[in-house]
Amino acid sequence: MTKYENQIPTTAGMNIKSLTSILRDSMRRHVERRPTVDIPVERYQADSTLVASDHTQVTWFGHSAFLLEVEGHRLLFDPMLSDRPSPVSWVGTKRFSKELPIQPEDFPALDAIVISHDHYDHLDASSIRKLKSKTNRFIVPLGVRKRLIKWGIPADQITEHQWGDEYSFKGLTLACTPARHFSGRGLFDRDSTLWCSWVIAGRETKVFFSGDSGYGPHFKEIGSKYGPFDLTLMECGQYDERWSNIHMMPEETVQAHLDVGGNVLIPVHWGAFTLAYHAWNEPAERVTRAARTLNVPVVTPVIGETVVFNGEAHEMRSWWRRKQE
């Protein structure tokens, strides 16, 4: 079985000491790991009769799921739209919001669905099955094709890519670029598929999506080759010092944004599930504080809100600070 590796030595940092501290942290009650009141969600108004906007638009659906509209094309990234990121629907952490901005079956036609890696919180079988009639193109890292075929996606609708591949698609170029992470959906398939970040380059607009990644030199390498970027969507949640090699700390998120040559930053990988031991809204607090310190423009949309990038300044909405009862 093929085993993929990171560019630099990377461990998850799990040992007896860290496992003991994790058990201790799992029993702490003073950290608000889930919101205690309903978080705001905006309904996404889909209209299948309208073409995608020529303006760059992003609609975030919580965690790392987002719709990117760029130069007349709609690309949906990591559409985990189920209640739990788990192999079974009744086990695991439950989504914070009671409802989604849009149900998978109500999406407009999509030019492509793009996947960063095969973990349950990014590649969801139920969501893919419900979305498969919305597009005829799936763009994935090496090894993920077999997952999609198992769920009924025709093989000729899937393109697989390794780091360094550049895929020309309807006037866009999608470059499969490195991340510092791992893969696997079971006990015996760790690192059997590739994980990646994505560059999306149009005629006038460039966007970068980090996927899941620890901080590393690959960000500067990507920036040197493909930057600068008008917009980045960067992982900023589910972190811990014990596994910071595979998930960035929020301050590293801002530095990685600068490394790739980003202009506006949208922090993702938070706001939907409890997958770490920090407070649920701590990622937003820390990443926006770091962004202010380094003069980085940051946009924090409400889940379901469409943000249009048309040259105008965007107000940073601190919606996560609503009083928790």
Disulfide bonds with the S-S distance in Angstrom:
none
